[in-house]
Amino acid sequence: MKIALLQCNSVNGDVVGNTQRIATAMRQAAQAGADLCVTPELALCGVTPGHFLQLDGFVKGCLRALDTLAATFKDGPALLVGTPVPSVYATGLVSNVAVLVEQGNWQVVSRKVYRNLEQSWNMSVEQDEDARYFDRGISWGIVTLKGWRLGIALCEQTLNEDGSFWNVGHGGSHNALTELMRRGVDTLVHMAASPFRQGSQDARERLLSHVAARHHVHLFSVNMVGGNDCRVFNGQSCVFDPTGQLLARGRAFTEDVLTVNTAQGQELNENVQPLCSCDEEAYWHALVLGTRDFVRKCGGQKAIVALSGGMDSALVACVAVAALGADNVTGVLMPSPFSSSGSLTDAAALAANLGMPTVTLPIKELMQAYETTLSPGFALFAERPHDVTLENIQARIRGTLVTALANRAGALVLNAGNKSEVAVGYCTLYGDTVGALAVIGDLTKTQVYSVGRWYNAHGGCIPEEIFVKAPSAELRPNQKDEDSLPPYDVLDPVLQDLLCPLASGGKQEDGAPDALKHSVRDMVVRAEFKRRQMPPILFVSRSSFGTGWRTPVAATLRLPEA
């Protein structure tokens, strides 16, 4: 039997458009002789529909779309499609299911079984949110097609074995996969929507290979592709034989139709698309795809990027141009009296290399106007030590200017803050935190440089001067980031241990002084109020700020000494 994995890029809520995307991929699969097509989970409505599921008529619209697919492919291949349907178990909830569309009809054949939330340290809050809309499910289903018994599993998998989908239950609760295998299947069809994270594809394939070999079955795993708000799905659907050997892998970070015949062995060949060669390559493709889909799925085409002449805005501009095209990205240079001439020339050189238009808006007179207007108010309050009010005004002027240009152009502002700055609050609210999307907000400063180096080594055009200059916000004379922060090569390992302790094992920076660790921890805690007001961040790491990060805003962290 030929099974085609439809690596879809669904748009949340766009049931009509997603139906058309699935139909287009099915026609391609039919031309390749596919007997069965399989989509990722929730491909019909989008992988994170959220409260759409409770809107009147939304789930009914998904049912009508199933009718359309059944009628369109009455004489075509069968289809397993992920969709919500009304729950038969819980009032007010829906079920996350696999529907078999075949010979003009459709029926629910498998329901997602959700794991206990406490099982895995890296369980994201999105699965917790699922409990608001979806019932828990009871068991996965089996489909018999052309003499094959196919077990249908709807699930994601984590980066560690204990929380992976074959270990659904613990402490005596049932294991959905083991139950499915006891009922007897020849092939496991895994319908997933697994977001990209650092190292996720390697971990995913190891787990899936283990499942195939352990239960001696063919395993077809189809994964979503595309950007959906903060999450980026990398595709790379894969197929394993009953020994756990990889037979096929779909393309990374792009739509694909991967067709494999279960009736014949296959050698590793052109069906196995290559993995990314390094983290930097994966980060680059994830950021480009996430940026492109965020802008386009929001109904836009254009972006505004504030160019400071530094590394962060340079990388964001390169990502934006790769995602949207140079004509759709405008760079804004906003020099102050403290901006170095090198910052202006470096920003202009970068823009020229990328072929993107720019505009220069000096802010000196605006700074003076703000100070004049605010002077009666300033007179009411004594100046505090290390006061940064006027520095922050510069950042807020720049934030106002880029958002005004975005309004006029019908564009989105792309934020250029990195994870190191976001973590410790080295940013100005309503200034350099403005934007619709924080493109590199999940890359530390050192990772920003490493991705920039990878980009240049593969045809990129960031001027060398941008790499070698000392990082600076340039809000006062001769300012350097190291005036306020530890060097980034010292700070970033400490942040890694703090933000993702179980992944790092606390070993990234064993030699860091306790005073430094405590200082960094306190900065992270104090900055939470800023992070709550920042744009969404594209997730690429295993410890992202955003929906999965939970700490209080109004808090003081003080612990007794050991």
Sequence and secondary structure as in RCSB ss.txt:
>XXXX:A:sequence
MKIALLQCNSVNGDVVGNTQRIATAMRQAAQAGADLCVTPELALCGVTPGHFLQLDGFVKGCLRALDTLAATFKD
GPALLVGTPVPSVYATGLVSNVAVLVEQGNWQVVSRKVYRNLEQSWNMSVEQDEDARYFDRGISWGIVTLKGWRL
GIALCEQTLNEDGSFWNVGHGGSHNALTELMRRGVDTLVHMAASPFRQGSQDARERLLSHVAARHHVHLFSVNMV
GGNDCRVFNGQSCVFDPTGQLLARGRAFTEDVLTVNTAQGQELNENVQPLCSCDEEAYWHALVLGTRDFVRKCGG
QKAIVALSGGMDSALVACVAVAALGADNVTGVLMPSPFSSSGSLTDAAALAANLGMPTVTLPIKELMQAYETTLS
PGFALFAERPHDVTLENIQARIRGTLVTALANRAGALVLNAGNKSEVAVGYCTLYGDTVGALAVIGDLTKTQVYS
VGRWYNAHGGCIPEEIFVKAPSAELRPNQKDEDSLPPYDVLDPVLQDLLCPLASGGKQEDGAPDALKHSVRDMVV
RAEFKRRQMPPILFVSRSSFGTGWRTPVAATLRLPEA
>XXXX:A:secstr
 EEEEEE    TT HHHHHHHHHHHHHHHHHTT SEEE  TTTTT S  GGGGGSTTHHHHHHHHHHHHHHHTTT
S EEEEEEEEE SSSTT EEEEEEEEETTEEEEEEE     GGG TT  HHHHHHTTTB      EEEEETTEEE
EEEE    SSGGGSGGG   TT   HHHHHHHT  SEEEEEE  B  TTHHHHHHHHHHHHHHHHT EEEEEE E
EEETTEEEEB  EEE TTS EEEE  BSS EEEEEETTS   SSTTB    SSHHHHHHHHHHHHHHHHHHHTT 
  EEEE  SSHHHHHHHHHHHHHH GGGEEEEE   TT  HHHHHHHHHHHHHHT  EEE   HHHHHHHHHHHH
HHHTTS   TT  HHHHHHHHHHHHHHHHHHHHHT EEEE   HHHHHHT S TTTTT SSEETTTTS HHHHHH
HHHHHHHTT    HHHHHS     SSTT  GGGTS  HHHHHHHHHHHH HHHHTT TTTTS HHHHHHHHHHHH
HTHHHHTTS  B   SSS SSTT    SS        
